[in-house]
Amino acid sequence: MILFNYATNSMPNGKNKYIIKTYNTEKQIFSVDQVHRLMFFNAFDTKYQRNAYNHWKLCFLCNGSNMSDVLQFKWTDIEDDFISFVRQKTKNRTKNVRKLSIPIIRPLKELIEEIGNKESEYIFGGFRSASKELMRNPMAFRNL
């Protein structure tokens, strides 16, 4: 199969091949004070704002894990103060599946105790139902 780039009238591997542009962006890093203020923020007007904050905080404390991964965490994934999991994004796309392990540090442990759902096989089972509601009726959360 021969691919042709209509935008540049060139073959992808020919003389005038198309080159994908890359951009170098400057990374901005939070200061220790900014991280502290984010972790201890508590001025919420609604329970939905608090819920959204807990979503963000979970991802942050889980080393930047995607929400799709966090929602898949099961109680059985916890062993020796670590949560081990396979990223949803890569589990079916790589030959060598790699498990990631996140240490359950004190703030993460406190969050799990606060919002974890012991009645569900998923640690954050309550978030799963809220996410389903959002998919069914996005307007229900318009006042966040």
C-alpha positions as CSV (number, residue, x, y, z in Angstrom):
1,M,0.0,0.0,0.0
2,I,1.4,3.4,-1.0
3,L,0.6,6.3,1.2
4,F,0.4,9.8,-0.3
5,N,0.2,13.0,1.6
6,Y,-2.2,15.3,-0.2
7,A,-1.3,18.3,1.9
8,T,2.3,18.4,0.6
9,N,1.9,16.3,-2.6
10,S,4.8,14.1,-1.4
11,M,5.4,10.6,-0.5
12,P,6.0,10.0,3.2
13,N,9.4,8.5,2.5
14,G,10.2,10.1,-0.9
15,K,12.4,13.0,-1.9
16,N,10.1,15.7,-0.5
17,K,8.9,13.6,2.4
18,Y,6.5,15.1,4.9
19,I,8.1,15.8,8.3
20,I,5.9,15.9,11.4
21,K,6.5,19.1,13.3
22,T,7.6,18.9,16.9
23,Y,7.4,21.7,19.5
24,N,9.5,22.2,22.5
25,T,7.4,23.6,25.3
26,E,8.8,25.0,28.5
27,K,7.7,22.9,31.4
28,Q,6.4,24.8,34.4
29,I,6.9,23.2,37.7
30,F,4.9,23.9,40.9
31,S,6.8,25.3,43.8
32,V,6.7,23.4,47.1
33,D,4.3,26.1,48.4
34,Q,2.0,25.8,45.4
35,V,1.8,22.0,45.9
36,H,1.1,22.4,49.6
37,R,-1.7,24.9,48.8
38,L,-3.2,22.5,46.2
39,M,-3.0,19.5,48.5
40,F,-4.8,21.4,51.4
41,F,-7.3,23.4,49.4
42,N,-10.7,23.2,51.0
43,A,-12.9,26.1,49.8
44,F,-15.6,24.3,47.9
45,D,-19.1,25.7,47.2
46,T,-20.6,22.3,46.2
47,K,-20.1,18.6,46.8
48,Y,-19.4,18.3,43.1
49,Q,-16.5,20.7,43.3
50,R,-15.2,18.6,46.2
51,N,-15.7,15.4,44.2
52,A,-13.8,16.9,41.2
53,Y,-11.0,18.0,43.5
54,N,-10.8,14.4,44.9
55,H,-10.5,13.1,41.4
56,W,-7.6,15.4,40.7
57,K,-5.9,14.7,44.0
58,L,-6.2,10.9,43.4
59,C,-4.5,11.2,40.0
60,F,-1.8,13.5,41.5
61,L,-1.1,11.2,44.4
62,C,-1.0,8.2,42.1
63,N,2.0,9.6,40.2
64,G,-0.1,11.3,37.5
65,S,-2.1,8.2,36.7
66,N,-5.0,8.6,34.2
67,M,-8.5,8.7,35.7
68,S,-9.4,5.6,33.6
69,D,-6.6,3.8,35.5
70,V,-7.6,5.1,39.0
71,L,-11.2,4.0,38.4
72,Q,-10.0,0.5,37.7
73,F,-8.1,0.1,41.0
74,K,-9.5,-2.8,42.9
75,W,-9.0,-3.6,46.6
76,T,-7.1,-6.7,45.5
77,D,-4.6,-4.5,43.8
78,I,-3.3,-3.3,47.2
79,E,-0.4,-5.3,48.6
80,D,2.2,-4.2,51.1
81,D,1.3,-0.5,51.0
82,F,1.4,-0.4,47.2
83,I,-1.3,-0.3,44.5
84,S,-0.1,-2.3,41.5
85,F,-1.8,-2.0,38.2
86,V,-1.4,-2.2,34.4
87,R,-2.2,1.0,32.5
88,Q,-5.4,0.8,30.5
89,K,-3.8,2.8,27.7
90,T,-1.1,0.3,27.0
91,K,-2.3,-3.1,28.3
92,N,-3.4,-4.3,24.8
93,R,-0.8,-2.3,22.8
94,T,2.5,-3.6,24.0
95,K,4.2,-7.0,23.8
96,N,5.6,-6.8,27.3
97,V,2.9,-5.8,29.8
98,R,4.4,-3.9,32.7
99,K,2.8,-3.5,36.1
100,L,3.2,-0.1,37.8
101,S,3.4,0.2,41.6
102,I,2.3,3.3,43.5
103,P,3.3,3.6,47.1
104,I,0.4,4.4,49.4
105,I,1.8,7.4,51.2
106,R,-0.1,9.0,54.1
107,P,-2.2,11.5,52.0
108,L,-3.2,8.8,49.6
109,K,-4.1,6.4,52.4
110,E,-6.2,9.2,54.0
111,L,-8.0,9.8,50.7
112,I,-8.7,6.1,50.3
113,E,-10.1,5.9,53.8
114,E,-12.3,9.0,53.1
115,I,-13.7,8.1,49.7
116,G,-12.9,4.5,49.2
117,N,-16.0,2.2,48.8
118,K,-15.6,-1.0,50.8
119,E,-18.8,-2.3,49.4
120,S,-17.5,-2.3,45.8
121,E,-14.7,-4.5,44.4
122,Y,-13.3,-1.2,43.0
123,I,-11.6,1.1,45.5
124,F,-13.3,4.2,44.1
125,G,-16.6,2.5,43.3
126,G,-18.6,5.6,44.1
127,F,-16.7,7.5,41.4
128,R,-17.6,4.9,38.9
129,S,-21.3,5.5,39.4
130,A,-20.8,9.3,39.3
131,S,-18.9,8.9,36.1
132,K,-21.7,6.8,34.6
133,E,-24.2,9.5,35.6
134,L,-22.1,12.1,33.9
135,M,-22.0,10.0,30.7
136,R,-25.8,9.6,30.8
137,N,-26.6,13.2,31.7
138,P,-23.7,15.7,31.3
139,M,-26.0,18.6,32.2
140,A,-26.5,17.2,35.7
141,F,-23.1,18.5,36.6
142,R,-23.2,21.9,34.9
143,N,-23.0,23.9,38.1
144,L,-19.6,22.6,39.2
